[in-house]
Amino acid sequence: MAGGRIELVSLTKRFTEVAVDDIDLQIASGEFFSLLGPSGCGKTTTLRLIAGFEQPTAGRILLDDVDVSAVPPHKRNVNTVFQSYALFPFLTVFDNVAFGLRNKHLPKTEIRDRVYSALELVHLREFERRRPGQLSGGQQQRVALARALVLQPSVLLLDEPLGALDAKLRRSLKVELKALQEQVGITFLYVTHDQEEALTMSDRLAVMRDGKIVQLGVPNVVYEEPADTYVADFLGVSNLMEVDVVSRGPGSQCDVRLGESTLHAEHGGIDAPDRSHAVIRPERVKIEDFGSSGPNRVPAMVERLVYLGSSTQVFLRLAAGSDVQVLINNDGGEQKLTQGTPVHAFFAPDALRVLAGGTPVADMSAAEPEEMPQAS
């Protein structure tokens, strides 16, 4: 389906505090785009502004180059799927999906054909006579999707639609949801606090904090090249270590001091202050035998091992005092590590990044008040 391009221009929304702060954003037609961040960052308020449920304090919302900032929700060619699916319990699956079409007073044959087509999309054609109470949580989520898609919107807004489901069902449905988006070809704007969902499904994503977009890009770049410690800490598991920058090399390379060890990092040194954080992902840390020689190796002790099935999570305490997590794939080889084993941790220079600014998410949770529902 053609159309579905979204443009936000200096978009701002104030309640008692600023919930969305001067956002500029462009989302391409047919793109699966995610807004990612913790509670209170402004992601849901941004979605509600696009849907028309909230009015902007300042700025503009353009849909296919038309300013819809003052257009009421029912006249915008968008539809929304919420975390609570809000299905009518007394109506069948067919009637739930047909509800919006009947309000448009379409011919019965067209309603029937479009409802059946939508149910086929979500693999629920044989459930048309059931009521929501006779469906599982995953099936109810599919009915909500069909009810939104049957109206043929140019943009589908999804506000944490998998949040009420168990972990196994979420993993299954997020793959189906991305496949469905590619099949129907319309723009999906997905709001979530779950970094795995955003990384798995998105063509691009934006990480938000305090009503602002702090980083925007394709998932692998945002994951591997976080803009600051806030993004690194929120998007996946990160090892953040306080370091002192002791020298700067060509490009963004630098040398940092971690306790008694000097580490070489190939990224981030050009913008980092003298006192910074070095970050490396758990899957990029290598555990070597104690006494291994060479640069970027730090003595450590195994504190704990957690078996995760396909991998083992190893918690190290560095001689410098920092705690580091390591992820080791379980490939069938013998596991030689035990609690208390002395080792060396190797931080590859190309995997080590020095970052400035941004309070880690873990340090913010106690400081940030719980946000009102409309400003989440």
KOLDOBA-853099 format. One record per residue (C-alpha): residue number from 1; x, y, z. Coordinates in steps of 0.5 Angstrom, whole numbers, plus 500, padded with zeros to 3 digits. Layout:
% residues N
{palo: NUM	u: X	v: Y	w: Z}
...
% end
This chain:
% residues 376
{palo: 1	u: 500	v: 500	w: 500}
{palo: 2	u: 503	v: 507	w: 498}
{palo: 3	u: 504	v: 512	w: 503}
{palo: 4	u: 505	v: 512	w: 510}
{palo: 5	u: 511	v: 517	w: 511}
{palo: 6	u: 511	v: 521	w: 517}
{palo: 7	u: 515	v: 527	w: 519}
{palo: 8	u: 515	v: 530	w: 526}
{palo: 9	u: 518	v: 538	w: 526}
{palo: 10	u: 520	v: 541	w: 532}
{palo: 11	u: 515	v: 537	w: 536}
{palo: 12	u: 514	v: 539	w: 543}
{palo: 13	u: 508	v: 536	w: 548}
{palo: 14	u: 508	v: 539	w: 555}
{palo: 15	u: 504	v: 537	w: 561}
{palo: 16	u: 506	v: 539	w: 568}
{palo: 17	u: 513	v: 538	w: 565}
{palo: 18	u: 516	v: 537	w: 558}
{palo: 19	u: 514	v: 530	w: 556}
{palo: 20	u: 516	v: 531	w: 548}
{palo: 21	u: 522	v: 536	w: 547}
{palo: 22	u: 523	v: 539	w: 540}
{palo: 23	u: 523	v: 532	w: 536}
{palo: 24	u: 525	v: 532	w: 529}
{palo: 25	u: 524	v: 525	w: 526}
{palo: 26	u: 523	v: 522	w: 519}
{palo: 27	u: 520	v: 515	w: 518}
{palo: 28	u: 520	v: 513	w: 511}
{palo: 29	u: 513	v: 509	w: 508}
{palo: 30	u: 513	v: 502	w: 509}
{palo: 31	u: 519	v: 502	w: 514}
{palo: 32	u: 518	v: 498	w: 521}
{palo: 33	u: 521	v: 504	w: 526}
{palo: 34	u: 521	v: 503	w: 533}
{palo: 35	u: 521	v: 508	w: 539}
{palo: 36	u: 525	v: 505	w: 545}
{palo: 37	u: 526	v: 507	w: 552}
{palo: 38	u: 525	v: 507	w: 559}
{palo: 39	u: 518	v: 509	w: 562}
{palo: 40	u: 518	v: 516	w: 562}
{palo: 41	u: 522	v: 518	w: 556}
{palo: 42	u: 516	v: 520	w: 552}
{palo: 43	u: 516	v: 515	w: 547}
{palo: 44	u: 508	v: 513	w: 548}
{palo: 45	u: 506	v: 521	w: 548}
{palo: 46	u: 510	v: 521	w: 541}
{palo: 47	u: 505	v: 516	w: 539}
{palo: 48	u: 499	v: 519	w: 542}
{palo: 49	u: 501	v: 525	w: 538}
{palo: 50	u: 501	v: 522	w: 532}
{palo: 51	u: 495	v: 518	w: 533}
{palo: 52	u: 491	v: 525	w: 535}
{palo: 53	u: 490	v: 523	w: 542}
{palo: 54	u: 494	v: 528	w: 544}
{palo: 55	u: 495	v: 535	w: 541}
{palo: 56	u: 502	v: 538	w: 541}
{palo: 57	u: 504	v: 544	w: 545}
{palo: 58	u: 509	v: 546	w: 539}
{palo: 59	u: 511	v: 543	w: 532}
{palo: 60	u: 508	v: 540	w: 527}
{palo: 61	u: 506	v: 532	w: 525}
{palo: 62	u: 506	v: 531	w: 517}
{palo: 63	u: 503	v: 525	w: 514}
{palo: 64	u: 505	v: 524	w: 507}
{palo: 65	u: 507	v: 531	w: 507}
{palo: 66	u: 500	v: 533	w: 510}
{palo: 67	u: 500	v: 537	w: 516}
{palo: 68	u: 495	v: 533	w: 521}
{palo: 69	u: 497	v: 536	w: 527}
{palo: 70	u: 490	v: 539	w: 528}
{palo: 71	u: 486	v: 533	w: 525}
{palo: 72	u: 482	v: 529	w: 530}
{palo: 73	u: 484	v: 522	w: 530}
{palo: 74	u: 478	v: 519	w: 526}
{palo: 75	u: 480	v: 523	w: 520}
{palo: 76	u: 487	v: 521	w: 520}
{palo: 77	u: 489	v: 515	w: 516}
{palo: 78	u: 493	v: 511	w: 522}
{palo: 79	u: 490	v: 506	w: 527}
{palo: 80	u: 493	v: 504	w: 533}
{palo: 81	u: 494	v: 497	w: 537}
{palo: 82	u: 495	v: 498	w: 545}
{palo: 83	u: 498	v: 493	w: 550}
{palo: 84	u: 491	v: 492	w: 552}
{palo: 85	u: 487	v: 490	w: 546}
{palo: 86	u: 480	v: 492	w: 548}
{palo: 87	u: 476	v: 487	w: 544}
{palo: 88	u: 469	v: 487	w: 545}
{palo: 89	u: 468	v: 481	w: 549}
{palo: 90	u: 460	v: 480	w: 547}
{palo: 91	u: 462	v: 480	w: 540}
{palo: 92	u: 465	v: 474	w: 536}
{palo: 93	u: 472	v: 475	w: 532}
{palo: 94	u: 469	v: 476	w: 526}
{palo: 95	u: 464	v: 482	w: 529}
{palo: 96	u: 470	v: 485	w: 533}
{palo: 97	u: 474	v: 485	w: 526}
{palo: 98	u: 468	v: 488	w: 522}
{palo: 99	u: 466	v: 493	w: 527}
{palo: 100	u: 470	v: 499	w: 524}
{palo: 101	u: 468	v: 497	w: 517}
{palo: 102	u: 461	v: 497	w: 519}
{palo: 103	u: 461	v: 504	w: 522}
{palo: 104	u: 463	v: 506	w: 515}
{palo: 105	u: 457	v: 503	w: 513}
{palo: 106	u: 460	v: 499	w: 507}
{palo: 107	u: 456	v: 494	w: 503}
{palo: 108	u: 456	v: 487	w: 507}
{palo: 109	u: 460	v: 483	w: 501}
{palo: 110	u: 465	v: 488	w: 502}
{palo: 111	u: 466	v: 488	w: 509}
{palo: 112	u: 466	v: 480	w: 509}
{palo: 113	u: 471	v: 480	w: 504}
{palo: 114	u: 476	v: 485	w: 508}
{palo: 115	u: 475	v: 481	w: 514}
{palo: 116	u: 476	v: 474	w: 512}
{palo: 117	u: 482	v: 477	w: 508}
{palo: 118	u: 485	v: 480	w: 515}
{palo: 119	u: 483	v: 474	w: 519}
{palo: 120	u: 487	v: 470	w: 513}
{palo: 121	u: 493	v: 475	w: 514}
{palo: 122	u: 493	v: 473	w: 522}
{palo: 123	u: 492	v: 466	w: 521}
{palo: 124	u: 485	v: 466	w: 525}
{palo: 125	u: 480	v: 465	w: 519}
{palo: 126	u: 478	v: 458	w: 523}
{palo: 127	u: 476	v: 462	w: 529}
{palo: 128	u: 471	v: 467	w: 526}
{palo: 129	u: 466	v: 465	w: 531}
{palo: 130	u: 469	v: 465	w: 537}
{palo: 131	u: 469	v: 470	w: 543}
{palo: 132	u: 475	v: 473	w: 546}
{palo: 133	u: 474	v: 470	w: 552}
{palo: 134	u: 475	v: 463	w: 548}
{palo: 135	u: 482	v: 465	w: 545}
{palo: 136	u: 489	v: 465	w: 548}
{palo: 137	u: 493	v: 472	w: 549}
{palo: 138	u: 497	v: 471	w: 543}
{palo: 139	u: 490	v: 470	w: 539}
{palo: 140	u: 487	v: 476	w: 542}
{palo: 141	u: 493	v: 480	w: 540}
{palo: 142	u: 492	v: 477	w: 533}
{palo: 143	u: 485	v: 479	w: 533}
{palo: 144	u: 487	v: 486	w: 535}
{palo: 145	u: 492	v: 487	w: 529}
{palo: 146	u: 487	v: 484	w: 524}
{palo: 147	u: 482	v: 489	w: 527}
{palo: 148	u: 487	v: 495	w: 526}
{palo: 149	u: 489	v: 492	w: 519}
{palo: 150	u: 482	v: 491	w: 516}
{palo: 151	u: 481	v: 499	w: 516}
{palo: 152	u: 487	v: 499	w: 511}
{palo: 153	u: 491	v: 505	w: 515}
{palo: 154	u: 497	v: 508	w: 512}
{palo: 155	u: 501	v: 507	w: 518}
{palo: 156	u: 500	v: 502	w: 524}
{palo: 157	u: 502	v: 505	w: 531}
{palo: 158	u: 503	v: 499	w: 536}
{palo: 159	u: 504	v: 501	w: 543}
{palo: 160	u: 507	v: 495	w: 547}
{palo: 161	u: 503	v: 490	w: 544}
{palo: 162	u: 506	v: 484	w: 546}
{palo: 163	u: 507	v: 487	w: 553}
{palo: 164	u: 502	v: 483	w: 556}
{palo: 165	u: 504	v: 476	w: 553}
{palo: 166	u: 509	v: 471	w: 556}
{palo: 167	u: 516	v: 471	w: 554}
{palo: 168	u: 516	v: 465	w: 550}
{palo: 169	u: 510	v: 467	w: 546}
{palo: 170	u: 513	v: 474	w: 545}
{palo: 171	u: 519	v: 471	w: 542}
{palo: 172	u: 515	v: 468	w: 537}
{palo: 173	u: 510	v: 473	w: 535}
{palo: 174	u: 515	v: 479	w: 534}
{palo: 175	u: 518	v: 474	w: 528}
{palo: 176	u: 511	v: 474	w: 526}
{palo: 177	u: 509	v: 481	w: 527}
{palo: 178	u: 515	v: 483	w: 522}
{palo: 179	u: 513	v: 478	w: 517}
{palo: 180	u: 506	v: 481	w: 517}
{palo: 181	u: 509	v: 488	w: 516}
{palo: 182	u: 513	v: 486	w: 510}
{palo: 183	u: 507	v: 482	w: 507}
{palo: 184	u: 502	v: 488	w: 508}
{palo: 185	u: 508	v: 493	w: 506}
{palo: 186	u: 505	v: 499	w: 511}
{palo: 187	u: 509	v: 503	w: 516}
{palo: 188	u: 509	v: 500	w: 523}
{palo: 189	u: 511	v: 505	w: 528}
{palo: 190	u: 513	v: 501	w: 534}
{palo: 191	u: 513	v: 503	w: 542}
{palo: 192	u: 517	v: 499	w: 547}
{palo: 193	u: 522	v: 499	w: 553}
{palo: 194	u: 524	v: 492	w: 550}
{palo: 195	u: 531	v: 492	w: 547}
{palo: 196	u: 530	v: 485	w: 544}
{palo: 197	u: 524	v: 487	w: 541}
{palo: 198	u: 527	v: 493	w: 538}
{palo: 199	u: 533	v: 490	w: 535}
{palo: 200	u: 529	v: 484	w: 532}
{palo: 201	u: 524	v: 487	w: 528}
{palo: 202	u: 526	v: 494	w: 527}
{palo: 203	u: 529	v: 497	w: 520}
{palo: 204	u: 531	v: 503	w: 524}
{palo: 205	u: 530	v: 505	w: 531}
{palo: 206	u: 530	v: 511	w: 536}
{palo: 207	u: 533	v: 511	w: 543}
{palo: 208	u: 529	v: 516	w: 547}
{palo: 209	u: 531	v: 520	w: 554}
{palo: 210	u: 527	v: 525	w: 557}
{palo: 211	u: 523	v: 527	w: 551}
{palo: 212	u: 529	v: 527	w: 546}
{palo: 213	u: 532	v: 522	w: 541}
{palo: 214	u: 539	v: 521	w: 544}
{palo: 215	u: 541	v: 516	w: 538}
{palo: 216	u: 537	v: 514	w: 531}
{palo: 217	u: 540	v: 509	w: 527}
{palo: 218	u: 539	v: 502	w: 524}
{palo: 219	u: 539	v: 496	w: 530}
{palo: 220	u: 546	v: 494	w: 529}
{palo: 221	u: 550	v: 500	w: 529}
{palo: 222	u: 546	v: 503	w: 535}
{palo: 223	u: 548	v: 497	w: 539}
{palo: 224	u: 555	v: 496	w: 536}
{palo: 225	u: 556	v: 504	w: 536}
{palo: 226	u: 552	v: 507	w: 542}
{palo: 227	u: 553	v: 515	w: 543}
{palo: 228	u: 554	v: 515	w: 550}
{palo: 229	u: 553	v: 511	w: 556}
{palo: 230	u: 546	v: 511	w: 557}
{palo: 231	u: 545	v: 508	w: 550}
{palo: 232	u: 550	v: 503	w: 551}
{palo: 233	u: 547	v: 501	w: 558}
{palo: 234	u: 540	v: 501	w: 556}
{palo: 235	u: 540	v: 497	w: 549}
{palo: 236	u: 543	v: 490	w: 551}
{palo: 237	u: 548	v: 488	w: 557}
{palo: 238	u: 554	v: 493	w: 557}
{palo: 239	u: 560	v: 492	w: 561}
{palo: 240	u: 562	v: 500	w: 563}
{palo: 241	u: 568	v: 501	w: 566}
{palo: 242	u: 571	v: 508	w: 569}
{palo: 243	u: 577	v: 509	w: 566}
{palo: 244	u: 582	v: 515	w: 565}
{palo: 245	u: 584	v: 517	w: 558}
{palo: 246	u: 592	v: 517	w: 558}
{palo: 247	u: 593	v: 519	w: 550}
{palo: 248	u: 590	v: 520	w: 544}
{palo: 249	u: 592	v: 517	w: 537}
{palo: 250	u: 589	v: 518	w: 530}
{palo: 251	u: 582	v: 518	w: 528}
{palo: 252	u: 578	v: 516	w: 535}
{palo: 253	u: 583	v: 511	w: 538}
{palo: 254	u: 586	v: 512	w: 545}
{palo: 255	u: 589	v: 509	w: 551}
{palo: 256	u: 586	v: 509	w: 557}
{palo: 257	u: 588	v: 507	w: 564}
{palo: 258	u: 584	v: 501	w: 568}
{palo: 259	u: 587	v: 500	w: 575}
{palo: 260	u: 594	v: 498	w: 573}
{palo: 261	u: 593	v: 496	w: 566}
{palo: 262	u: 593	v: 500	w: 560}
{palo: 263	u: 588	v: 499	w: 554}
{palo: 264	u: 588	v: 501	w: 547}
{palo: 265	u: 581	v: 503	w: 544}
{palo: 266	u: 580	v: 504	w: 537}
{palo: 267	u: 573	v: 508	w: 538}
{palo: 268	u: 571	v: 514	w: 542}
{palo: 269	u: 577	v: 517	w: 544}
{palo: 270	u: 576	v: 524	w: 540}
{palo: 271	u: 570	v: 526	w: 544}
{palo: 272	u: 571	v: 523	w: 551}
{palo: 273	u: 573	v: 527	w: 557}
{palo: 274	u: 579	v: 525	w: 561}
{palo: 275	u: 575	v: 521	w: 566}
{palo: 276	u: 570	v: 517	w: 562}
{palo: 277	u: 567	v: 510	w: 561}
{palo: 278	u: 570	v: 504	w: 557}
{palo: 279	u: 564	v: 500	w: 554}
{palo: 280	u: 565	v: 493	w: 551}
{palo: 281	u: 559	v: 488	w: 550}
{palo: 282	u: 559	v: 481	w: 554}
{palo: 283	u: 560	v: 477	w: 547}
{palo: 284	u: 566	v: 481	w: 545}
{palo: 285	u: 570	v: 479	w: 552}
{palo: 286	u: 575	v: 473	w: 551}
{palo: 287	u: 577	v: 469	w: 557}
{palo: 288	u: 584	v: 467	w: 557}
{palo: 289	u: 588	v: 463	w: 562}
{palo: 290	u: 591	v: 466	w: 567}
{palo: 291	u: 598	v: 469	w: 565}
{palo: 292	u: 597	v: 470	w: 558}
{palo: 293	u: 601	v: 476	w: 555}
{palo: 294	u: 600	v: 481	w: 551}
{palo: 295	u: 596	v: 488	w: 550}
{palo: 296	u: 589	v: 489	w: 553}
{palo: 297	u: 589	v: 483	w: 558}
{palo: 298	u: 587	v: 484	w: 565}
{palo: 299	u: 588	v: 479	w: 571}
{palo: 300	u: 581	v: 477	w: 573}
{palo: 301	u: 577	v: 472	w: 578}
{palo: 302	u: 571	v: 468	w: 576}
{palo: 303	u: 566	v: 470	w: 581}
{palo: 304	u: 560	v: 466	w: 578}
{palo: 305	u: 557	v: 462	w: 572}
{palo: 306	u: 550	v: 462	w: 570}
{palo: 307	u: 548	v: 457	w: 565}
{palo: 308	u: 543	v: 460	w: 560}
{palo: 309	u: 542	v: 454	w: 555}
{palo: 310	u: 545	v: 456	w: 549}
{palo: 311	u: 551	v: 460	w: 553}
{palo: 312	u: 554	v: 461	w: 559}
{palo: 313	u: 554	v: 468	w: 563}
{palo: 314	u: 561	v: 469	w: 567}
{palo: 315	u: 561	v: 474	w: 572}
{palo: 316	u: 569	v: 476	w: 573}
{palo: 317	u: 572	v: 481	w: 578}
{palo: 318	u: 577	v: 485	w: 575}
{palo: 319	u: 584	v: 486	w: 579}
{palo: 320	u: 582	v: 494	w: 578}
{palo: 321	u: 575	v: 492	w: 582}
{palo: 322	u: 570	v: 493	w: 576}
{palo: 323	u: 565	v: 487	w: 575}
{palo: 324	u: 565	v: 485	w: 568}
{palo: 325	u: 560	v: 480	w: 564}
{palo: 326	u: 562	v: 475	w: 559}
{palo: 327	u: 558	v: 471	w: 555}
{palo: 328	u: 561	v: 464	w: 552}
{palo: 329	u: 557	v: 460	w: 547}
{palo: 330	u: 556	v: 453	w: 549}
{palo: 331	u: 559	v: 449	w: 543}
{palo: 332	u: 559	v: 442	w: 547}
{palo: 333	u: 566	v: 443	w: 549}
{palo: 334	u: 569	v: 442	w: 556}
{palo: 335	u: 567	v: 448	w: 561}
{palo: 336	u: 574	v: 449	w: 565}
{palo: 337	u: 572	v: 455	w: 569}
{palo: 338	u: 569	v: 454	w: 576}
{palo: 339	u: 568	v: 460	w: 581}
{palo: 340	u: 575	v: 462	w: 584}
{palo: 341	u: 579	v: 461	w: 578}
{palo: 342	u: 584	v: 466	w: 576}
{palo: 343	u: 584	v: 468	w: 569}
{palo: 344	u: 586	v: 474	w: 564}
{palo: 345	u: 580	v: 478	w: 561}
{palo: 346	u: 582	v: 480	w: 553}
{palo: 347	u: 579	v: 486	w: 551}
{palo: 348	u: 580	v: 487	w: 543}
{palo: 349	u: 581	v: 494	w: 541}
{palo: 350	u: 576	v: 494	w: 536}
{palo: 351	u: 571	v: 492	w: 541}
{palo: 352	u: 573	v: 497	w: 546}
{palo: 353	u: 569	v: 504	w: 546}
{palo: 354	u: 570	v: 510	w: 550}
{palo: 355	u: 564	v: 514	w: 551}
{palo: 356	u: 562	v: 520	w: 554}
{palo: 357	u: 556	v: 523	w: 558}
{palo: 358	u: 549	v: 520	w: 559}
{palo: 359	u: 547	v: 517	w: 566}
{palo: 360	u: 547	v: 509	w: 565}
{palo: 361	u: 539	v: 507	w: 566}
{palo: 362	u: 541	v: 503	w: 572}
{palo: 363	u: 543	v: 510	w: 576}
{palo: 364	u: 537	v: 513	w: 573}
{palo: 365	u: 531	v: 509	w: 576}
{palo: 366	u: 531	v: 511	w: 583}
{palo: 367	u: 532	v: 519	w: 581}
{palo: 368	u: 526	v: 519	w: 576}
{palo: 369	u: 519	v: 519	w: 578}
{palo: 370	u: 514	v: 515	w: 576}
{palo: 371	u: 510	v: 518	w: 570}
{palo: 372	u: 503	v: 519	w: 569}
{palo: 373	u: 500	v: 515	w: 564}
{palo: 374	u: 499	v: 520	w: 558}
{palo: 375	u: 506	v: 522	w: 559}
{palo: 376	u: 509	v: 515	w: 558}
% end
